[in-house]
Amino acid sequence: MNKTERFPTKISLVRFFLKGSLRFFALSMLCACGVSLLDMIGPRIISFTVDSVIGDDPVQFTGPLARLLAAAGGVEGLRAHPGLIAGAVVLTALGAAAFRYLFRLLNSMGAETMVRHTRDSLFSHILSLPFSWLSENSTGDIIQRCTSDVEMLKTFLSEHLTSFVRILVLIVMAVAFMAGISVPMTLAASLFTPAVVGFSLFFHGRIGSAFEKADTEEGKLSAIAQENLTGVRVVRAFGREIFERERFEKQNASYTSFWVHLIRLLSLYWAAGDIMTGLQLLLVTVMGAVFAVNGQITAGEYIAFVSYNAMLTWPVRMLGRVISEMSKAGISIDRLRYIMNSAPERAPKEAKLPPMDRDIRFEHVSFTYPGAQEPVLSDVSFTVPAGKTVGILGTTGSGKSTLVSLLTRLWDLPQDQGHIFIGDTDLQEIDAAYLRKNVGMVLQEPYLFSRTLAENIAVTKESAGMDAIREAAAIAALAESVEEFPSGYETFVGERGVTLSGGQKQRTAIAQMLIRKPPVMIFDDSLSAVDAETDMRIREALKSSTSSATVILIAHRVTTLMLADEILVLDNGRILERGSHNELLERNGFYRRIFDLQMQE
């Protein structure tokens, strides 16, 4: 076991999730005990009525019960007023109903409070996890863990584990009352309890293993559904509906087969339980009838014993069910522990908040993605002077985006793979939240939320007003497009900005970054979807509005980089050429060949 795990055991995680809801569950258990106690009284009233009120057996009540009987006029008074007995039964039933209501209410309040705390904790922790973890785990599987597995935990705690105390109390009370009637019959009825618990334990591991496989397959199915719903336009554009449907149906069939196997196990488990329960009822009924005929117990005691035995049957079965459900809940808890034990991004012990309007230096930086064989960057060194613009050009896979991912610490640079400095401060010593707040980044594939256009632009700045939104949209050359929308800035863009064109989404993302006015701005091929004229307008507007900011431009289009103070040409993770636009043209190297090719086009 990893000693650094926040939750080393399942119990420790459940205790954490139960914060704020444990008192509700505790009170619900007390109410469950009240229900069990009142349920035990009903058969005793019936037994007393049959034996002493209808029959002539002597009354053996002492203490408070004897005084209560005397207040009612004794047995003769009850015979003259049978409504008193009916009233006692009704009052007992009403009391049990009141306790059941409180049990359900408090139990539900505890369950929903626990679910809210669990979801909040999971969501908050996932937001703190490093980019590498999010890249390694599929979105569909994460969602499935945060929904189905949380629901499984809720069901186990609210419907099974909270009833465990009630079951134990009911079993103890039932056995005590039954033993007061006939010890031999009680022993006979209790013989089946170890057997039920035993075969429940036998099925425990098998059910858990089957459920784990089914749960994993459900995560894969959720991932396929999430990917297809998100990328439905790509599926339609390439006519891949049949392929994706067959892929989904294949996974759905696999998921179904695992659940069918699990259902077979559960069916076998419950069928075996039914057989044992039936045998127990048969044994008690026959044995009780023989004892009643022989005069060892009275008719009323026989009725009461059969009632208690029926009450005992349910909790014994439920005890077995708790054991079987425990295996499924254990798998869900382990899947949630995987998330909660994943290490979040850690700030240095003395995280620094240096001024960000300083030079940015890469010194002998090398980087290899986890699991990859070849490095993406190899011994890269360069400086971005404060307030200047540096362009980066390179082929696909040359390491352009990796550079800015390291600069924003989406990926952390290993200790022995070089250094990145902002001013004189090592990047690894800077607080990550502070760093990302001061480094604005526009991705090649921007993500827009299911909100209005204005809300998407202002998503990076809480206090942004409409004037700031319009200013940012104007610099990003988005204002004219907005004017053509019937609802203007209140236009709902849909999930991932599905109602906008590629260029409009990129310009919206640029406006998102500009509204913050960070001292460092990164454009990761974020003008690839706009035409050349709009590209030029945006560059000119950026030049005038971001004169004091340090800008890093990544692009495949040479015209986007022409105005940069310095241009770096990357190839296979190394800097192949560097210099201004004119200097690189004079060298007749790789940059010149790309320039000539693009100008001809």
Disulfide bonds with the S-S distance in Angstrom:
none
